[in-house]
Amino acid sequence: MRARPFDVVQLDGLESLPGPGTLRWTPLRRPFGLTAFGMNAYHADTVGQDVVEEHTESSLGHEEVYVVLAGRATFKLGDEEHDAPVGTLVVIRDSSVLRHAVAAEAGTTVLAVGGKPGVHEISAWEYSFAAYGYLKEGKRERGLEVIREGLAERGGDDPRLLYDLACFESLAGNREEAISNLLRAVETDDRYRGYAATDKDLEAIRDDPRFPR
């Protein structure tokens, strides 16, 4: 069936998921099949809850724009702190800027739009966030579907998603699948050897002689 040329929806009617820390996010790019840019929304029910996790975009080189749709947020950009009432746009061109925002009012919602200058490539973290969000809600199989969807779209050898798949299989007691995917992740990017050393999700397979040391 041919996709509709547009959609008109209410933000609060879309699925939201737990993210890292206290973050609560609503995926916006993935459910609509957008490929030109990344887009998500973050909502806080309480004051002090994250609406942007602390991070930089250095590894991806992305530009980002945050829009406060409701409530009020406090943004920390590098060493500067900024009050951001509803209607505020925070535009970050330098990917190395450390950014973080928390809700200054209950009911704060922040829209985030980002992408690599000149071209957009869907980031692996989108699939990871969604997969682990489903896992936190007890929907492991749905999380696995998202990881596999990401691997299919990124050519099947993305190290982050292979690593996530290993973690999910380890948690489910699927030793062979977990080891196989972990070894593939480490072979593609050796940084994951270090991550595996202390990851509690891989505890069930740590005694395997094939486990990367």
TIMAR-974516 format. One record per residue: x, y, z of N, C-alpha, C in turn. Coordinates in steps of 0.1 Angstrom, whole numbers, padded with zeros to 4 digits, always signed. Layout:
BEGIN
XYZXYZXYZ
...
***
This chain:
BEGIN
+0008-0012+0000+0000+0000+0000+0009+0013+0000
+0005+0022-0008+0013+0034-0009+0011+0043+0003
+0022+0048+0009+0021+0056+0021+0014+0069+0018
+0007+0074+0028+0000+0087+0026+0011+0098+0024
+0008+0109+0017+0018+0119+0015+0020+0128+0027
+0011+0127+0037+0013+0135+0049+0005+0129+0060
+0008+0133+0073+0001+0129+0084-0002+0141+0093
-0013+0141+0100-0016+0152+0109-0020+0145+0122
-0012+0147+0133-0014+0139+0145-0013+0148+0157
-0018+0144+0169-0015+0150+0181-0003+0144+0188
+0006+0152+0193+0018+0147+0199+0015+0138+0211
+0005+0142+0219+0002+0134+0231-0005+0121+0228
-0008+0119+0215-0014+0106+0211-0004+0096+0206
+0008+0100+0206+0019+0091+0201+0025+0083+0212
+0031+0072+0209+0038+0064+0219+0050+0071+0225
+0051+0071+0238+0063+0076+0245+0070+0064+0252
+0083+0066+0254+0091+0055+0261+0101+0061+0271
+0105+0053+0281+0115+0057+0290+0129+0057+0282
+0136+0068+0285+0150+0069+0279+0160+0067+0290
+0173+0071+0287+0183+0071+0297+0180+0080+0309
+0184+0076+0321+0182+0084+0333+0167+0087+0335
+0163+0099+0337+0149+0103+0339+0142+0107+0326
+0148+0106+0315+0143+0110+0302+0130+0102+0298
+0120+0109+0293+0109+0103+0287+0108+0109+0273
+0108+0100+0263+0109+0105+0249+0098+0099+0240
+0094+0107+0230+0085+0103+0220+0092+0103+0207
+0094+0091+0201+0101+0090+0188+0091+0097+0177
+0097+0105+0169+0090+0112+0159+0095+0108+0145
+0108+0106+0143+0113+0103+0130+0108+0089+0126
+0111+0079+0134+0109+0065+0131+0094+0062+0127
+0084+0066+0135+0071+0061+0132+0065+0067+0119
+0071+0078+0114+0066+0084+0102+0075+0081+0090
+0086+0074+0093+0095+0070+0082+0103+0081+0076
+0106+0092+0084+0113+0103+0079+0128+0099+0077
+0135+0104+0067+0149+0101+0065+0158+0113+0063
+0152+0125+0063+0160+0137+0060+0166+0142+0073
+0161+0139+0084+0166+0145+0097+0161+0136+0109
+0167+0138+0120+0163+0131+0132+0153+0141+0140
+0143+0135+0146+0133+0143+0153+0127+0135+0164
+0127+0141+0176+0121+0135+0188+0115+0145+0197
+0106+0141+0206+0101+0150+0217+0104+0144+0230
+0106+0153+0240+0109+0148+0254+0099+0155+0263
+0093+0148+0273+0083+0153+0282+0087+0150+0296
+0084+0160+0305+0087+0158+0319+0074+0161+0327
+0071+0152+0336+0059+0153+0344+0063+0161+0357
+0076+0161+0361+0080+0167+0373+0091+0177+0371
+0092+0187+0380+0103+0196+0380+0116+0189+0382
+0127+0192+0374+0140+0186+0376+0142+0174+0368
+0131+0169+0361+0133+0157+0352+0140+0161+0339
+0148+0152+0334+0156+0155+0322+0146+0157+0310
+0149+0167+0302+0142+0169+0289+0152+0168+0278
+0165+0169+0281+0176+0166+0272+0187+0160+0280
+0191+0147+0277+0202+0141+0284+0215+0148+0282
+0224+0148+0292+0237+0154+0290+0245+0147+0280
+0249+0154+0269+0257+0148+0259+0263+0159+0249
+0272+0154+0241+0276+0162+0229+0273+0154+0217
+0274+0161+0205+0272+0154+0193+0285+0152+0185
+0296+0152+0193+0310+0152+0187+0312+0139+0178
+0307+0128+0183+0309+0115+0175+0301+0115+0162
+0290+0122+0161+0282+0122+0150+0283+0135+0141
+0288+0146+0147+0289+0158+0140+0276+0165+0137
+0266+0162+0145+0252+0167+0142+0250+0182+0147
+0242+0189+0139+0236+0202+0144+0223+0198+0151
+0219+0206+0161+0207+0203+0168+0199+0216+0171
+0186+0215+0170+0177+0226+0174+0167+0220+0184
+0165+0227+0196+0156+0223+0206+0145+0234+0207
+0132+0230+0207+0121+0240+0208+0113+0236+0221
+0111+0246+0229+0103+0243+0241+0088+0245+0237
+0081+0234+0237+0067+0235+0232+0057+0238+0243
+0061+0234+0256+0052+0236+0267+0061+0237+0280
+0056+0245+0290+0062+0246+0302+0075+0255+0301
+0085+0251+0309+0097+0259+0309+0109+0250+0312
+0120+0252+0306+0132+0243+0308+0144+0252+0312
+0153+0246+0318+0166+0252+0321+0177+0244+0313
+0183+0251+0304+0194+0245+0295+0207+0249+0301
+0216+0239+0301+0230+0242+0304+0238+0239+0291
+0245+0249+0285+0252+0248+0273+0267+0251+0276
+0275+0241+0277+0289+0244+0282+0288+0249+0296
+0294+0260+0299+0294+0266+0312+0283+0276+0314
+0274+0278+0304+0264+0288+0305+0250+0281+0308
+0242+0288+0316+0229+0283+0319+0219+0293+0314
+0208+0287+0307+0198+0296+0301+0184+0292+0305
+0176+0302+0309+0162+0299+0311+0155+0299+0298
+0146+0288+0296+0140+0286+0283+0125+0284+0285
+0117+0295+0285+0102+0294+0286+0097+0289+0273
+0084+0286+0273+0077+0281+0262+0080+0290+0250
+0082+0284+0238+0085+0292+0226+0100+0294+0224
+0109+0290+0233+0123+0292+0231+0129+0282+0222
+0138+0287+0213+0146+0278+0204+0160+0278+0209
+0166+0267+0210+0180+0266+0214+0187+0259+0201
+0195+0267+0195+0202+0262+0182+0216+0260+0185
+0221+0247+0182+0235+0244+0185+0241+0239+0173
+0250+0247+0167+0257+0244+0155+0270+0236+0157
+0277+0239+0169+0289+0232+0172+0286+0219+0179
+0290+0208+0173+0287+0195+0178+0294+0192+0191
+0305+0199+0195+0312+0196+0207+0307+0203+0219
+0296+0211+0218+0291+0218+0229+0284+0207+0238
+0287+0207+0251+0281+0198+0261+0267+0205+0264
+0256+0197+0263+0243+0202+0265+0235+0193+0275
+0226+0200+0282+0217+0193+0291+0206+0202+0295
+0194+0196+0297+0183+0205+0300+0173+0197+0310
+0168+0204+0320+0158+0198+0329+0146+0207+0329
+0135+0201+0333+0122+0208+0334+0122+0218+0346
+0119+0230+0343+0117+0240+0354+0103+0241+0358
+0094+0235+0351+0080+0234+0354+0075+0220+0351
+0065+0215+0358+0059+0202+0355+0051+0204+0342
+0052+0193+0333+0045+0194+0321+0053+0200+0309
+0066+0201+0311+0075+0207+0301+0077+0197+0290
+0076+0202+0277+0078+0194+0265+0088+0201+0256
+0098+0193+0252+0109+0199+0243+0109+0191+0230
+0109+0197+0219+0111+0191+0206+0125+0192+0202
+0131+0181+0197+0145+0181+0192+0146+0177+0178
+0153+0185+0170+0155+0182+0156+0170+0183+0153
+0176+0173+0146+0190+0173+0143+0194+0165+0131
+0206+0168+0127+0211+0160+0116+0225+0165+0112
+0232+0157+0104+0246+0160+0099+0245+0170+0088
+0252+0181+0089+0252+0191+0079+0254+0185+0065
+0245+0188+0056+0247+0183+0042+0241+0170+0039
+0239+0161+0049+0234+0148+0046+0229+0142+0060
+0218+0134+0059+0213+0128+0072+0214+0113+0071
+0220+0107+0081+0221+0093+0083+0214+0089+0096
+0205+0080+0096+0198+0076+0108+0208+0071+0118
+0208+0076+0130+0217+0072+0141+0213+0059+0148
+0223+0051+0151+0220+0038+0157+0214+0040+0171
+0217+0051+0178+0211+0053+0191+0196+0054+0191
+0190+0058+0180+0175+0058+0180+0169+0045+0182
+0175+0035+0175+0171+0021+0177+0174+0016+0191
+0185+0020+0196+0189+0015+0210+0180+0021+0220
+0177+0034+0219+0168+0041+0229+0155+0034+0229
+0149+0031+0217+0136+0025+0216+0136+0011+0221
+0147+0003+0218+0147-0011+0222+0148-0012+0237
+0156-0004+0243+0158-0004+0258+0146+0002+0265
+0139+0011+0258+0126+0016+0264+0116+0005+0265
+0115-0002+0254+0105-0014+0254+0109-0024+0264
+0123-0026+0266+0127-0036+0276+0123-0031+0290
+0124-0018+0293+0121-0013+0306+0106-0015+0309
+0098-0015+0298+0083-0017+0299+0079-0032+0298
+0089-0041+0298+0086-0055+0298+0083-0060+0284
+0086-0053+0274+0083-0057+0260+0096-0061+0253
+0102-0071+0257+0115-0075+0252+0115-0079+0237
+0104-0086+0233+0103-0090+0219+0102-0078+0210
+0095-0068+0214+0093-0056+0206+0106-0049+0205
+0114-0049+0216+0127-0043+0216+0137-0050+0206
+0136-0063+0206+0144-0070+0197+0140-0067+0182
+0127-0065+0180+0123-0062+0166+0129-0049+0162
+0130-0039+0171+0136-0026+0167+0150-0027+0164
+0158-0035+0172+0172-0037+0170+0174-0043+0156
+0166-0054+0153+0168-0060+0140+0164-0051+0129
+0154-0043+0131+0150-0033+0121+0162-0024+0118
+0169-0019+0129+0180-0010+0127+0192-0017+0120
+0194-0029+0123+0205-0037+0117+0202-0038+0102
+0190-0041+0099+0186-0043+0085+0188-0030+0077
+0184-0019+0083+0185-0006+0076+0200-0001+0075
+0208-0006+0085+0222-0001+0085+0232-0011+0080
+0227-0021+0072+0236-0030+0065+0240-0043+0073
+0234-0044+0085+0237-0057+0093+0249-0057+0101
+0258-0047+0100+0271-0048+0108+0273-0036+0116
+0263-0029+0121+0265-0018+0130+0269-0023+0144
+0281-0019+0149+0286-0025+0161+0277-0022+0173
+0271-0010+0174+0263-0007+0186+0251-0016+0186
+0244-0018+0174+0232-0026+0174+0235-0041+0176
+0247-0045+0171+0251-0059+0173+0253-0061+0188
+0259-0051+0195+0262-0052+0209+0249-0052+0217
+0239-0044+0213+0226-0044+0219+0219-0057+0218
+0220-0063+0206+0214-0076+0203+0220-0086+0212
+0234-0086+0214+0240-0095+0223+0235-0094+0237
+0233-0081+0242+0228-0079+0255+0214-0085+0257
+0205-0082+0247+0192-0087+0248+0191-0103+0248
+0200-0109+0240+0200-0123+0239+0206-0129+0252
+0216-0122+0258+0221-0126+0271+0211-0126+0282
+0203-0115+0282+0193-0114+0292+0182-0125+0291
+0180-0129+0279+0170-0140+0276+0176-0154+0278
+0189-0155+0281+0195-0168+0283+0199-0175+0270
+0199-0167+0259+0203-0173+0246+0218-0172+0244
+0226-0181+0250+0240-0179+0251+0247-0179+0237
+0244-0188+0228+0251-0188+0215+0248-0176+0207
+0236-0171+0207+0232-0159+0199+0239-0147+0205
+0240-0147+0219+0246-0135+0225+0261-0135+0222
+0268-0146+0224+0282-0146+0221+0285-0143+0207
+0278-0149+0198+0280-0146+0183+0279-0131+0180
+0268-0125+0185+0267-0110+0182+0277-0102+0189
+0281-0106+0201+0291-0098+0208+0304-0099+0201
+0308-0110+0196+0321-0112+0189+0320-0104+0176
+0309-0103+0169+0308-0095+0157+0309-0081+0160
+0303-0076+0171+0304-0062+0175+0318-0058+0178
+0326-0067+0186+0339-0064+0189+0348-0064+0177
+0346-0073+0168+0354-0074+0156+0352-0061+0147
+0340-0056+0147+0337-0044+0139+0343-0031+0146
+0342-0031+0159+0347-0019+0167+0352-0024+0180
+0365-0023+0182+0371-0029+0194+0367-0022+0207
+0361-0010+0206+0357-0003+0218+0347-0011+0226
+0339-0020+0219+0329-0027+0226+0335-0039+0235
+0347-0042+0233+0354-0051+0242+0355-0045+0256
+0358-0032+0257+0359-0026+0270+0345-0024+0276
+0335-0021+0268+0321-0019+0273+0316-0032+0279
+0320-0043+0272+0315-0057+0276+0321-0061+0290
+0332-0056+0293+0339-0060+0305+0331-0058+0318
+0323-0047+0318+0315-0044+0331+0300-0043+0329
+0295-0047+0317+0281-0046+0314+0273-0057+0321
+0264-0053+0330+0256-0063+0337+0247-0071+0328
+0243-0065+0317+0235-0073+0308+0241-0085+0302
+0255-0086+0303+0262-0097+0297+0267-0106+0308
+0262-0105+0320+0267-0113+0331+0265-0128+0329
+0254-0131+0322+0250-0145+0320+0260-0153+0311
+0268-0145+0303+0277-0152+0293+0292-0149+0296
+0294-0142+0307+0308-0138+0310+0317-0149+0313
+0312-0161+0317+0320-0172+0320+0323-0181+0308
+0318-0177+0296+0321-0184+0284+0335-0181+0279
+0343-0192+0276+0357-0190+0272+0358-0181+0260
+0348-0180+0252+0348-0172+0240+0346-0157+0243
+0342-0154+0255+0339-0140+0259+0351-0131+0256
+0350-0120+0249+0361-0111+0246+0367-0105+0259
+0380-0107+0262+0386-0102+0274+0394-0089+0271
***
